[in-house]
Each structure stands twice: as C-alpha cells, then as structure tokens.
C-alpha cells in the first residue's frame, strides 16, 4: 500500500488545478507591487538611507506575511474535517484500512498547498532588502523559518479544532480563539502570573516560547540582539512541537469523531438546560413567538435565539472590565489619545465583523437546508423576509452599537479640542453606522450566493472594510508623489480624513445598491440553485460564433 495515499492523491489533483500556480504568482505580484511602491515613493520628501529603506521594506512585508500565516488556519483547515462530518462522508474513509493520520495529513495537504505556495512566492521579494545592505542574511533566513513555522502552527490548529466540532461557524471561531490564545494569551497569562503571584518583574520566557509572535520578534531583531539567540531556536522548537502535537491529537480523535454515539444522560441534561437558557420555557417561547410573529414571521425565525444579544452585551462588558483594569494600573497614562483611538478601533472592527457574520449565516443555512424554498412557497414575500432579517440584526446589535457610539462621544469630550481629532472620531462614528448597515445587506446577498457562510463573511469584510483602505492607501501615495513633484499644493490632514470618509461612503453605496437589487430580484431563483448542476464557465477566447458553424443537415424519417 502507498504511504500516505490521500496525500499523494491530493497532490496529483492539485497539480492539475490552475489555482495552484496562480496563487503563488498573485502573492509574488502583490509583494513586488508593495516593495515597488515603497521604493518609488521613498524618492519624495525626506529620502531615507538605503539601509533604512531596506529595513522598512523587510519589516512591512514580513509583518503582512506573518498575519497571512496566522489567519491561514481559520481560512483553510478550520472546516475541512467538520464539513466531512456534516456531509456524512468521513465514515466512508474509515471503512478502508486508512488510519487517522492518513486522513488528517491528506486533508492538510489538500487545503494548505495554496497557502504554502503563496508564502513561497513572497520569499524572493522578501530577499530584495538583502541587496540594499540594511538586512543581514541571518535575519532573512530566520524570518523564513518563522513564517513557515507559523503557517504550519495555524494550519495544525485548524485541523485539531475541525476534528472536534461539526458546525462551520464554531470551527472557524474556535480556531481564531486558539491561535490568539497561543500567540498572545499564553504570554499575557505568564506575565500576569509572574507579576501578581510570583511578584517577579522579569520577562516570562517560559510563556513567550510557544508564541510565534515572540519568534517573529527575535527573528527581526537577530542582528542587534545576539544575546537572545538561544531563545529563538527554543521558541522555534516549541511552536513546531506544538504543531505536531495538535496534528497528533487530531489524528487520534478523528477515527472516533464520525460515529454517532448515543448521548449520555448528563449530555442530554446539559442540552435541555442550554435550550432553556437560549429559547426559554414553553410559556416563554410561546409569548416570545407571538410577539415577534405579530411583527414579522421571519423576524421570529432569525431572532428566536434569545442569547444572541446577550453575547454582544457580554463582549462589551468584558471590554469595559479590561479597559477599567488598564485605567486602575496605569492611572493618567491610560487616558491618552492613542488609548482612545485603539479602543474605538477595536470595538468598531469587532462589531462590524460580527454583523457580517450574522448577516451571512441565516440565508445561507436556510438555502442549504431547503427551508428558504419552503418559506417562499408561503404568502411570505421577499420584502418581508429581508425586513425580518434586518429586524433580527437590529435586535441583536442596535443597543451595543449605541453604547459604543456613546463611548466614542465620551472619548471625544475627554480629549482636548482639536479639529483633526474631532474630525477623526466623527468620521469613525459615521463609518460605523454606514458599514454596519451596508454589511447587513451585503452579508445577506453573499450568504445567499455562497456555498460556505464563512467564505461569504470573508468576502463581505474584504469588500466593505478592506477595499476602502487599499484604495485610500494607493490614492494617498499618488497624491503624495504629486505633492512633492509639483510643490504647488499642500494636502491638509482634515482633507485627507474627509477623502477617506467620502471614499468609504461611496464604496458602501455601490455594494449596498448591488446587494439590495440582487436580493429583491434574484432571491427566489437563487433559493433553488442547490439542486442544479454547476455550469461550466465559458472562456471568451474559446467562444465560437454560431454564424461560423454550418447548420446540421435535416433528419429525414420515413
């Protein structure tokens, strides 16, 4: 029997896919463009030295590559095994003589190959600063090891979580939490333990070693922190060993994960308690159902989980506790402008991504299960379905968003009046409202079309939250080049903020209009597409006009 047969098969399949080759080309192209922008626009204004410019390029590309490696697990491997369990195909693999590690490593090869090729395409561009003389060779090679090791850790974390759960949303969320815990939670816990329990103010090296962020820091500082050289290799060994440990746990768990074991009495009791907490008792459910169905039937279907608003309030409460703890520890040093800005940015980002996630889930799951088609066979109209989903989102997020806007207003009051600061907070508050409303519609539209709700969430976030920043960054570099080349005008900071706000509103308007029209026109047709075979994409260079094709001769029948 072939060693690791699934891995061999998946590699052969990947070799025939165009995306396997285009991924590394696109990743390398993006890296080349980023490095080219920095090299080009470094000629304007204060020209840095070649060594300083090379360090800036190296750290910028390395930081983005590090973030790319951290999120790869949640994007690629978090739902690969849980999807097989939901579809009931995982048990078929174990009818053969395959082992758990065969399936785990096979799925790992199938889902992570493009991510690895993308990272591989970045490495040659990352070596360009070596030619400028500001980056040592030891920094480059150690950074390559750190990025590859971080990617391996992220993918292994996604595999382990995927072997434990069945729900795709829980798989992605738990993978993100696990990666954040390994990266920042363990070092923070070690620091708090040393400070409050051991009463020691030193560096908790034992807690820093498993974190890939610590290895990233040591790799970037390899040329001027030679005393920490042994810690780098120990950190690299710790993260690599942790990755193999997670894969071993997934391999041991997987042969038993597909079996439908009968629930124990204790598990049934906990399920009943959780149902009581989430939906209430029979009398409470009846009253809640009547109250929501009198407003909109789909409102009750999308908002019958009573704990969803509680989760958002619990997040805000936990954030407030952490913020007050920082105020108690740092006193007046905490009441700085950077603290206010970072707090507002964190709360805004989490709420926006949360809204996009909730907006994508409902219609996507109802379409896959066939519930949406059944709803459309009732007198319930498309407008009522969309209105009910929006009411459910408003019930879950309206109160927390108002509290966050109030916190932004209090931050603005505590700051000394200055036009730029005031404009930044007002623009951020306005974009919070605009982005949340747009993400509600775009999330519903992409969730309706996508096969996977997680991919729909990522697409919505990329369109509404990431695209404006990319366009703003590119446009800002052009304006900066024009400013230094012509010397005829000076762009004020207030003007820059207004341009950013106008660009965000304009992009929101475009995607909102498209999503609104698409949902109202095509919701009924898209609700049944899961039963239709996928159509092949027609390439324009292979298209032949029918006028050039001779008609078929008539068939003569006797």
N, C-alpha and C positions, 0 to 999 in steps of 0.2 A: 504494500500500500504506500502511496506517495506521502511523504512527510508534509504535514500541514496542507491537505488538499484544497481546503477552501481558500487559503491564502494564494496558492498557485492559480486557482480558477479566477479569483478576483483580480489578480494582476494581469491575467490574459484578457479579461473583459475590459479592464481599464486601459490596456494598450490599444484597444480599438476605438476608444472614445476620443472625440476631438477635444472635449473639455480638459482632458488630462494634459494636453500640450498647450492649450490656450491659457490655462491658469497660470503657469509659470511665465509665459510671455507677458500677460497682463500685469502680473505682480512686478516683474522686472521693469516694464514700461512705466508703471506708476512710480517706482523708486527712482528711475532715471529722470522722470519729469520733476520729482521733488528735489533731487540733488541739482538738477539743471536750474530750477528756479532760484535756489539758494546761491548758486554760483553766479547766475546772471545778475540778480538784483543786489548782490554784495558790492557791485561796482558803483552803486549810487549811495550818496551820503557818506558816512564815515566808513572807509574801506578797512575791514579787518585784515590782520596779517594772515598769510596762508595757513599757519598752524592753528590760529583761532578759527578760521573758516572751516578747516578740516574737522576740528573737534565739534563745531556746531552741526555740520552735516552728519557726522558719525553718530552723535547723540540723538539727533532728531530721527534719523532712520532707525536706529536701534530701539528707541522708545516706541515708535509706531509698530515695529516688528514684534516687540515684547507684548504689547497689548493685543496684537493679532494672534500671537501664540496662546495667550491666556483665554481668549474667547473661542478658540477653535474647538475645545471640547464641548461647550454648550451648543455650538452651531452644528457640529458634525456627528459626534458619537453619543450625545445625551439621549437620543431617542431611537438609536439603531436597534437595540435589543428589545426595548419596550414595545416598539412597533411590531416586531415579530410576535411578541406575546399577545398583543391585541388582535392580530390577524389570525392567530392560531397556527402559524407555520413553524414556530420554534420547536414544538414537539416532534414534527416530522424529521428534523435533522437528527434527533437522538434515537430514532428508530434504527439508524445505522450504527456503525461502530465508531462514530465520531466522539471525541472527548470534548469536555468543556473548553479546554484551551484551544482546540481546533476552531470552534465557532467564534470564540472571543477574538483570537488573533485574525481570523478571516474577516470578521466584521470590522476590526480595526484597520486592516489593510484596505478594505473597500471604501471606508468612509474618510480615512485620513490621508490618502495618497495625494489628493489635490492640495490639501493644506501643506503637506510636506514639499510638494513641488513649488507651491507659491513661496514658501520660505526659502527654498533653494534658489529661486530666481532673484531674491533680494541680496544674497550673499555677494555676488560680484560687484553690485553697486555699492554695497557696504565697504568694499575694499578700496574704493576710489580715494577716500581720505588718506590712505597709506601713501599715495603718490604725492600728496601735498605736504607731507612731513610732520603733521601735527598729531598723528595717531601712531602709536607703536604697534608692532606686529603682535605682541603678546595681548594687547587689548582686543585686536580683531579676532584672533583665534579663540580667546576666551569668551568673547561675545557670541561667536558662532556656536560654541558648546552650550552656552547658557540658553540661547534661543531654541536650539534643537531639544535641549532637555526640558525646557518649559513647555514646548509643544507636546512632547511625549507625556509630561505630567498632566496637562489639561485633557488630552485625549483619553488617558487612562482613568482620570476622574470621571469623565463622561461615561465610559464603559462600565465602571463599577456602579454608578448610580442607575444606569439603564438596566442593569441586571436585577435591581431591587424593586423598581416601580413599574407600573403599567401605563399610567397617564402621561401623555407627552408634556403637558404643562408642568406637572410635578417633576418630571425628569430634567427639563431644562432649568427650572428654578432651583432644584436641589444641587444640580451641577454648578451653577453660578455661586450658590452659597458655599459649597465645598471648596471651590477654587479661591474664593475670597477669604475663607477661613484659613486655608493653608498659606495664602500669600500674606495676609495682614492680621488675621485673627490670632494665630499662634504667637507671632512676635509681640502683639499687643498684650495678650494674656501673660506671656513671660515677663514683660516689663512691669505690669501691674502686680504680679506675684512677687517679684523682687523688691518693688517699692513699698508695698503695703504689708507683706507677710515677712519677708526676709530683712526688710529695712536696709536694702542694699541699693546704691545708686548707680551701679555699674551697668555695662551692656549685657543683656541676656543672650549670650551667644548660643546657648543650647536651644533657645526658642527661635533664633534667627536662621539657623542652619537649614531647616526644612523649607524655608520660604524662597521661592525663585526670585523674588524681588531683592533679597539680600545678595544672592549670587550675581544678579544683574548689576547691583551697585559695586560689588567688588571687581567685576569684570571691567566696568567703565573706569574704575579708579586704579587699575592694575599698575599704571606707570608711576603713580605718586603715593601709593600706599603699599609698599612692598612688605611691610610688617604683617599685613593681614593675608599674605599669600597662602598660608596653610588653610585658613578658614574658607577660602574659595573652593579648594578641592574637597574639603569636608562637606561644604554646602552642596556642591555638585553631586557628590556621592549620596547625600541624604535625600535629595529630591529624586535622583534616579532610582534609588532603592525604594522610595515611597511609590513611584510609578509602577514598578514591577510588583510591589505588594498589592496595589489596587487591582492590577490585572489578574493576579493570583486569586484574590478574593472573588472577582467576577467569574473566573473560570470554575471556582469551587461552588459558587452559588447557582450558576446558570443551569446545570442539569436538573435542578430541583425547582427552578423558577417557573417552568412552563406547566407544571402539574397543578390541577385544580383540587387542592386539598380541602376537605370539609372544614368549615370554620368551627373553632372551638367555642365553648360556652363563654369564656372570657372575651373572645373577639366579638361574638355576637352582642354581648352586653355593651362593649365599647361602641360598636356600630349604632346600637339603639340610642345610647347616650349622645353620640355625636349628631345623630339625626334629630334628637330632641333639641340640642343646642342650635343646630343650623336652621331647622324648619319649625320648631316649636311642637307643642302637643296637638292633638286632633282639634280641640276647640280653637286654639291659636291659629292653626293652619287654615281652618275654615274662615275665621274672621279676616285673616290677612288676605286670603284668596278672594273673598268677596269685595274687600276694599280695593284691591288692585285691579280686579277684573271689571269693576264698575268704571274704572278709568280707561283701561286698555287690556285686552286679553294677553297680548304678547308681553306687556309690561309685567304681568304676573309670572309668565313663563321664564323671562330673563332675570327677574329680580326676586324669585321666591326664596333664594338662599339669604336668610336674614343676617348672616355673619359677614357677608362681603363688605358692607360699610364699616363693620367693627374692625376688620383687618386694617383698613386705611386709617381709622382713628388710632388704632394701636401703634401703627408706624409713626404717626405724628407725635403720639405720647412718648414713645421711646426716643425719638429725635429730640424732643424737648428735654427729657431727662439727661441725655448726653450733653446737650448744649448748656444746661444749668450746671452740670458737673464741671465742664470746662470753665464756666464763669467762677465757680467756687475755688477751683485750683489756681487759675491764672489771674483772677481779680480784674483789674483795669486793663491788663494786657490783652484780655479776651475781647474787650469792647473796642475792636479796631475795625477799620473799613474792610480789610481782607476777610475777617471772620464773617461779617455780614454778607459779603458778596458770595463767599464759598457756601455758606448755609443756604442762601436763597437759590444758588445754582444747583445744589444737591437736591433740595426739596422739589424744585421745578422739574428737574430731569427725571426723578423717580416717579412723580405723579404723571408726567407725560407718557413715559414708557408703560406705566401701569394702565393708563386709559387705553393706549393702543393694544395692549394685551387683552383686556376685557372686551374691547370692541371687535377684535378678530375671532374670539372664541365662539360666541353664540351661534352666529350664522354658519360658521364653518362646521361645527359639530352637528347642527340640525340638518345641514345639507348632506353630510356623510351618512347620517343615520336614517335619512328619508323623512324626518319629522317636518322639515320645511316644505316638502312637496305636499304632505298631508294638510299642513296649515293653509297652503294656497288653494286647496280644493274646497275650503270652507268659505263663507262670505267675508272672511277677513281679507282686507285689501293690502296691497303693497305699502301704501302710505301708513296704514295702521301698524304694520309690522315694524317699519322703520321708526315710527314715533314711539312704539313700545320699547324698542331697544334704547333709544335716546333717553327715555324716562328712567329706565333701569340704570343707565350710566349716570344720569343726574342724581338719582337717589344715592348712588354709591360715592360719588366724588364731589358733589356740589359743596357740601359743608366743609370738607377738608380743604378744598381749593380756596374758599372764602377765608378760612383761618390762615392759610399760607399768604394770601394777599394782605391780610391784616398784619401778619408778621413782617412782610416786606415794608408796609407803611410805617410800622414802628421802627424798623431799622433805618428807614429814611429820615425819620424825625430825630433819632439819636445822633445821626451824622451831622457834622457842621454843614451849613447850607453852601452848596457849590453847584453851579449849573450842570457840570458834567456828571457828578454823582447823582443828582436828581434825575437827569435825563436817562442815565443807565438803569436806575430802578424802575422808573415809569415805563421805559421800553420793555424791560424784562417782565413787568406785570402785565403789560398789554399782550406780549407774545405768549405768556402762559395761557391767557384766556383764548387767544386765537388758535394756538397749537392744539389745545385740548379739544376745542370744538371741531377743528379740521381732522384731527386724529380719530375722532369718533366716527366720522363719515368715511374717511379713507380706510380705517380699520375694518369697518363693515364690508366695504367693497372688496378689499383684498382678501379678507377672510372668506367671502363668498366664492371667490375665484380659485383660491389656493387649495392644494391638496393637504397641506400641513399648516396648522394655525400658527406655529412658531415661525415658519418662514414668512407668513403674511405679516406677523408682527415686526420682524426684521425689515421687511420691505417698507412698511409704513414708517418706521423710525428713520430709515435711510432717506425717504422722500421728504419728510416734514422736518426732521431735526438735524440731519447731517448735511443734506444737499444745500440749504441756505448758507451754512458755514463754509462749505467748499467754494461756492460761488463768491461769497464775500471775501474769502482769502485770496482767490485768484484775481478778482477785480481790484482788491486793495493793493496787490503787488503791481498791477498795471498802472494804477493811479500814482503809486509811489515813484515808479520809474518815470512817468510823465512829469511829475512834480520836480524831480531832481534834474531831468534833462532840459526842461524848458525854463525853469526858475521864474515862471510867470504867475503862479498862484500857489497858495498855501491852504491845504485842506485842514480845516478845524476839526477838533475831536467831536464836537457836537454834530457836525455834518456827517462824520463817519457813523455815529450812532444812529442818526436818522436814516442814513442809507441802509444800514443793517436792518432796521425795523421795517422800512419800506420793502426791502427785498424779501424778508420773511413773510410779510403780509401778501405780497404778490404771488409767491410760490404757494402759500396756503390757498389763495383764491383759485389758482389754476387746478390744484389737485382736489379741492373741495367741489368745484364745478364738475369736474370729470367724474368723481365718485358719486355725486348726487344724481347726475343724469344717468350714469351706468346702473345704479341701484334701481331707479324708478323705471327704466326701460327694459333691463335685462334680468331682473331678479327671477322672474318666472321661468325664463328659458335656462338660466344657469342652475336652477334648483334641481333639474333632472339630468344634468350632464354627466353625473357619475355613472350612469348606465350606458353611456355612449362610448364607443372605442375612440381612442386618441387619434386625431387626424395628423397626418404627416405634413410637415412644413414644406411648402413649395418654394424652391430657391429660384430667384429671378433669372440666374444665368442658365438654368435648365428648362426654363419655360419656353414652350414652343407654341407659336400661334396656330390656331386651328385652321387658319386660312392656308397654311402651308401643307396641311395634311389632306391627302386625297380622300374623298368620302369612300366608305366601304361599299362594295357592289351590292345591289339589292339581292335578297334571297328569294329564289323562285321556288315556289312549292307547287306540287302537282295537285 
